[in-house]
C-alpha cells in the first residue's frame, strides 16, 4: 500500500469544547463532521478540527447566509413548545402590562413603546423578548379578557347577596355625558363591598334617561329585583329636592319600576362642601373668589411670578406656587387657602406696590381683616377636610356617614356656643379697629349659624336610619330599647325580607 493511501492515525471530532465555542454548528452524520445551521450543509473537521470550522465561517457563502438570516425571522421562532412554559409566561406578562395600563389610567397608545422598552431593559429575558403587546392587543386583552373576567367575578360574589344599593353620577367627556353605575352590598366574608358595574354615555341627564340606564344595567346582570336603595348627587333630578317629593325624578321612577319603596341617600361629601360654601358666603370677603382670582393672576404669567419670587426672597419667605381650586372639587379649597397663608406677606407687598393690579385683589390686601378671614376659613375647612376624607373611604355604610355628619354638627354647635376663634385670629383681631372687630364677630356668628342650619336641613333624610344606631355602639355607649323599637325605616327594610316559616 502506497503512502498516499494510508489512513491518518488521528481524526478530529466535534467535542463539547467545540460545541460551546461554535453554537451555530450542530452534530453531523459522523463524529468527524459538523452541520452548519446557517448554510444548512455539512462541513468536515476530520483533519484540522476547529481550524476547519473557522475556515468555513470565513467563506463568502457563509457570510452571505449570515446576513440573510439576520434580516429575516424564522417562522419557528414565533412558536414555542408548550412544554417550555414560555407561552404562559408571555401571556401573563402581557396581561399584567394591560392591567397596569388601565389601573393607572394610561392611554393604550403608551403600550406602543412599552413592550419595546421592556425588551431593551430585560434583553437577557426570554419572556421579555417574546412580548408583543402594542395598543391594539392591549385593548383586546382589557376588553376581551380582563373586563369579562372581572364582571364574572362580581356576578359570582353576588350570587349569595339578596339586597344591594345602586349609585350613579355624571361626568362631562367632551360633548358626552358619561355615567358610572356602581353597586354596594354586604359580603358575609369581606364586609361592605363596592363594585363598578357599567360605564355608559348618554345624550342628556334627564330623570328618564338616568332611570333607563340604571334599569338596563341592573337588568343585564340580573340584579334589578335586588335593588333596595339609590344613591346619587343631591340634585332635584335625582331626588326631587331635600323633601324627596314624588314626581319626575330618578328615585320616584325607580320606585315605580321596582313596585316597592326604596331608600334614597344623597351625596354626603357634597353636603359638607356646600355647607362650608354657604357658611363663608356670610363673610364680608368672598374667600373662594379671591383664591381662584389669585391663582389665575399668576398661573400663566412668568413676569408676574418672577416678581413675586423676588419679593419672597427679599423678605426671606420660601416661595411656593399657588394652588388651583375648582368649585366642583371639595378637597381643593383647604390646601389652596393654606398656600396663600404661607405666601401672604409676599402677596400683600406685591399687590400694594405693583401698579395696574386688579382692584379686587388690591382692596383685599388693603383690608386689615383679610388675613383674619383666611385663617378663620382655614380653621373651619380643616374640620370639613378631615370628614370629607373619611366619607370618601371605601367600605363606609350609611351609618358611618350619618355619624360623620353628626360629629361635624356637634363641633359646629360647640364652636358657635363658645364663639370660637383660632388663636392666630384672636391675635390679629386684637390689632384691628373696634369697628372691624364688631364686623368680624358678627360675621363669625352668622357663618356658624348658616353652617349649622344647612347641615341640619340636609341631615334630615338620614333620620330614618337612627333606628339602626345600636349597630354602631362602642364600648361604654348605651341606647334605649325604644330607639331600637322605632318603626319608619325598619318597616321598609322588613318589607323586603322574606322569612322561611319553617325556621
N, C-alpha and C positions, 0 to 999 in steps of 0.2 A: 504494500500500500504506500503510495507516494505521500510526501509530507504535506502537499496541498489539500489532500482529502482527509487529513486527520481531524477528529473531533476535538475541540478545546477541552482542556482539563477542568475549566471553571466557567460556569454560566451565571450571569446576573439575574436576580429575581426581584419581583415587586414587593419589597419588605414593608413593614409597618412604618419604618422611618421615612421611606419614600412616599407612602400614602399620606402621612401628615404634612410632608413638605410640598406635595403636589396634589391638593384636594380635587382638582379638576380631572385627575386620572383615576380610573377605576380598574378593577381586576380584569385581565384579558382572558383569552381562551386557554392560555398556558401560563405557568408561573413566570416565563421569560418574556412576556409581553404585557402591555397595558392598553386600556381603552380610553381614548381621549373623548370626553363628554362634549367638548366644544366642536371638534371636527367630525365626531361620530365615526371614527375609524380606529384601527389597531396600530400600535407602534411597538416595534421590537426593542427590548432593552437587554438583549442577551449578551452583547459584547461589552457595552460601556455603562450600563445601568443608568444612573442619574444624568450622565452626560448625554445619553440618547434622548431622554425626555427634554432636557434643556435645548438640544438641537432642534427637536420638533417644535417647541414653543417659539423658537426664533424664525421659523419658516414664514413666508408671506401668506401662505394659505391659512395657517393658524391665526395669525394676526388679523387677517380679514374676517375670519369667522368670529373672533372675539368682538370685533366692532359690531357685527350683525346681531350677536346675542345680547350685547349690552343695550342696544337700541330697541329691542323687542322683548316683550314679556311672554314667557311660555305659558300656554293655557293651563298647564298643570299647577302653576303657582297660584292660580285663582281658586283652587280647590284644595281642601285639606282633609286628610284621612280622619274619619270620625273618631278613631281611636286616639288621635293626638290630643284631643280636647281643645284645640286652638279655636275651633268654630264657636264653641260655647263661651270661651273667654272673650272672643271678639264681640259676640252678641251682647254679653254682659257689659263690656266696656262701652259699646255704642249706646246701649240703653241708659247707662249711668250718665254719660255725657248729655243725652237728650233730656233726662230728668233734671240735671243740673242747670241746663239752659232755661227750662221752664221755671224752676224753683226761684231763680234769681232774675226772672223777667227779662231775659236777654232775647234779642232778635234771632230768629232761625238763621239769618244771614251770617251771624257771627261764627256759625259752625263751618262755613266755607274754608276758613283758615285754621280753625281749632284743631281739626284732625291732622292737618299738615304740621301744625306746631307740635302736637303730641309725638308725631313720628320723628321730628327733628330733635326733640328733647330726649326721647327714650329710643334712640336709634338702635340700641342693642336688645330691644324687646321685640320678640316675635308678635306678641299681641298688639303692641302699639303700631307696628309696621303693617299689620293686617287691617287696621281700622280704615274704613272709607265711609265717613258719615258727614256729608255736607248738608245744606239746608233742606233739600228735598227729602232725603232719607230721614233726617231728624224729625221733620214734621210728620212723616209717615209713622215713625215709631211712637211719637207722642199721641197722635190721633187714632192710630190703628192698634196700638198695643197697650201703652200705659193708661190712657184715658178709659178704655173699656174695662181694663182690669180694676182700676180704682172704683169705677161705678159698680162693678160686680161685687167688690168687697163691701161697699156701702150697702148694697142690697142684702148681702149675707148678714151684715150686722143688724139690719132692720127686720129680719125675719121674726125675731122674738120681741120686737118692740110694738106695742099696741097703740101708743099715742106719741105724737110729735108736734112741734111748732114749726111754722114756716115764716121766713122773713125775706124781705127784698128791699132793694134801694137802686136808684138810677144814677148813672154817671154819663156825662157827655163825652162821646168819642167822635169828634168832627160833627157831622150833621146827624149822627145816630144817637139814640138813647140806648145805653147798654144796661140791662137789668141782670143782677145776680140773684139766683134763687137758693137760699140757704135753709137748711133744716137743723133743728136741735132736738135731741132726745136723750133719754136716760138709759145708759147701758149698765146692767147689773154688775159687770166686772170692772168697767173703766170709769163709771160715773157719767157726768154730763158730757155729751159729745156734740160737736158742731161740724156739719159737712156741707160742702158746696155741691149743689145738685145740678144746676144749669147756669149757663151764661147766654142770655138771649138779647137780640136787638129788636127795638120796636120803633115805629114811626112817631109815636107820641107817648105821653104818660097819663092818659085819662084813666079814670077808675075802671072802666070796662076793659081797657087794654091790659092793665096790670092784673086784673082779676083773671082774664083769659090765659095769660102766660103762667100764672100760678097754678090754675086749674090744669092746664095742659101738661106742665112739668110734673106735678104730683100724680096725675092720672097715668102718665107714661111709665112711671116707676111703681105703680100700684100702691100709692101712698095717700090718695085723696081721702079715703074714709078714715084714716088715722089722724088727720089734722084736727087739733083741738085749740090752737092758738095762732095768732097772726101778729108779727112784729114788723114795724116799719118806722119811717120818719113821722114826725107829728103833724104832717101837712093835712089839710082838710080832705084832700083827695083820698087819703088812706083811712081816716077815722071819722071824718065829719066834724072835726073840732074837738075841743077838750071834753065836751059833754057827751061825746060818742053818739051824736044824733043820727038816727036811722035816715037813710036817703041814698043819694048817688055817691057812694064811697066804697072802697075795697072791702072793708070789714063787713058792711051790710051785704054786699054781693056774695061774699064767701059764706055767710050765714045762710043766705037763701039757697045757694048751690048745695051746701052740705046738709041743709034742713035741720040744723041744730045750732044751739048757742055756742059760740067760741069766744075765747078770751083775746082782747086786743091790748097790746102793750106798745107804747111809743118809745122813741129813742132816748134813753136817759142821758147820754153824752150831749145830745142836742139840748136837752132841758137845762143842764148845767151851763152849757155855752151861752144859751140865750139868757139865762139868769144873770150871769155876770155882765152881759151886754146891756140888759135893761137896767141893772144897778148903776153902772158907770155912766149911763145916759143922764143921770141926775146931777152929775158934776158940771161945774161951770166950764170945764175944759173937755173937749172931745178927745180923750186919750187915744182911742183906736184910730181916729183920723190922723192925729199927729204922728203916730207910729208909722202908718203907711206913707204919709207925705215925706217924712224924714228919709225913709228907705228909698223912695222914688227920686228924691232930690240928689242923692249921691250915687245911686246904683250904677249908672252908665256914664258918669262924668268923671274922667280921670283927673282933670284940673281941680275940680272941687274936692275930690278925695285926697289928692296930694296936699292941698292947702290945709285940710283937716288933720292930716298926718303931721304936718309941720307944727301946727298949734299943739297937738298932743305931745310931740317931742319937746316943745318949748316949756310946757307946764309939767313935764315929767309924768305923763299919763300914757300907759301902754295902749297903743291904737288897736282897736278891734272893729272889724267890719259890722255894720248894722245888719240886722236880720229882717227877712221878709215876713210879712203877716198877711194871711188871706182871711177874709170874712167868713169863709165856709170851713176853715180849719181851726178847730177849737183848741189845739195844742200849740199853736204858733204864737199867740199873743204874749204869754208869760215870758218865754226866752227873749222875745223882741224888746219888751219893756226892760228886762234885766240888762240887756246890752246897752240900751240908751242910758240907763242909770250909771253904768260904768264909764260911758263916754259923755256924761252930762256936761262937765266943765269945758272940755274942748268944743263941744257942740254949741254951748252958750256963747263962748268967746267968738266962735266963727260967725254965728248969726247976728251978733251985736256989733261986729266990726267989719263985716263984709257988705258992701253996697249992692243993691239990686236983688236981695234975697226975698223970697215970698213973705208978704206982710203977715200972713197967718203964723208962720214959724218965728218970725221976729217978735211978734206980740207974745207968743208962747214963752219965749225965753226972757222976755222983759217982765213977765208976771212972776211975782215972788212966790206964788202958790204952785207954780208948775211942777217943780221938783217934788213938792209935798204930795201932789196928786199922783205923780208917778210912783212914789213909794207906797202910797195907800193902795193903788191898783195892783202893785206888785205883791203886797201882803195879802190882799184878797184873792188874787189869782193863784197864789201858792196853795190855798185851800182847794180850789176847784181843779187845779192842775193834778194834784195827787189823786183826787177822787175820780177824775175822768180816766186817768191811767188805770185805776182799779177797775172801773167799769169795762174797759177795753180788754181785760184779761179773758182768755178763753176759758170756758167752763163755768162762767157765772150763772147762777139761777136767778129767777125773778126776785126771790127773797134776798139774795145777795145785793141786787140792785136797789131794792127797797131799803135795805139797811144802810147802804152808802148814801142814798138821798136823805134819809132821816138823820144820819150823822152830820151831813152838811147843814141841814136845817138847824140842828142843835147848836152847832158852832156859830152860825149867823145870829141866832137868838141871843146866845151868851155874849157875843161881841156887841150886839145892839144894846142890850141891857146895861152893859158896862161902858158904853160909848168908847169902845176900844180903839186905840191908836197905836201903831208901832212906835217904838222908842225914837227912831230916826224922825218920824213925822212929828212927834212931840217936840223934839229938839229944834227942828226947823220952824215949826209953827210959833214957837216962843219968840222968834226974831221978827215975826210979821206984825203988821199994824193990827190994832184991835178990831177994826172993821173987817179985815181979811180973815182974822181968826173966827169971827162970828159966821162969815160966809162959809168957811170951810166946815165948821162944826154942824151947820145946818145941812150942808151937802152930805156930810157923813151920815147923819140921821136918815136923810131921805134915801141914800144908797142902801143902807141896811134894810130899811123898811121895804123898799121896792124888791130887793132880792128875796126877802122872806115871803112877801105876798105872792110873788111869781112862783116860787118853789112850792108853796102850799097848794096853789091852784093846780099845778101840773103833777103834783104827787097824788092828787085826789083819785085818779083812775086806779092807783095801786092799793087803795084802802081795802078793796075786796080780798087782797091777799093776806091781810092781817090774821085771818083765821088759821094761817099756817105758821105764824110766828114761833110757835113751840118747836118747830123743826130746826130753828136757828139758836136754840138755847145753848148757852155755855155754862161752865161750872159757876155756881153761885147765883145764877139767874132764876127767877121764879115767874110763873104765869098762872092766872086764874083759869079754872075749868070753864067758866062762862065764855072766855075768849076762844077756847077750843070748840065749844059747842055752838058758836055763832054760825049762821047759815050763809046766805048770799052765794059766794063763790063755791063754797063746799057743796051746795046743791048742784051747781053747774057741773062740777067735776064728777060728782056721784052719778049724774045722769049719763055720763059716758061709760061708766064701768058696768060690766055685765057679770053678775055673780053666778057661780055654779051652785045650784040648790043642794047638790049632794055633798058639798064641802062642809 
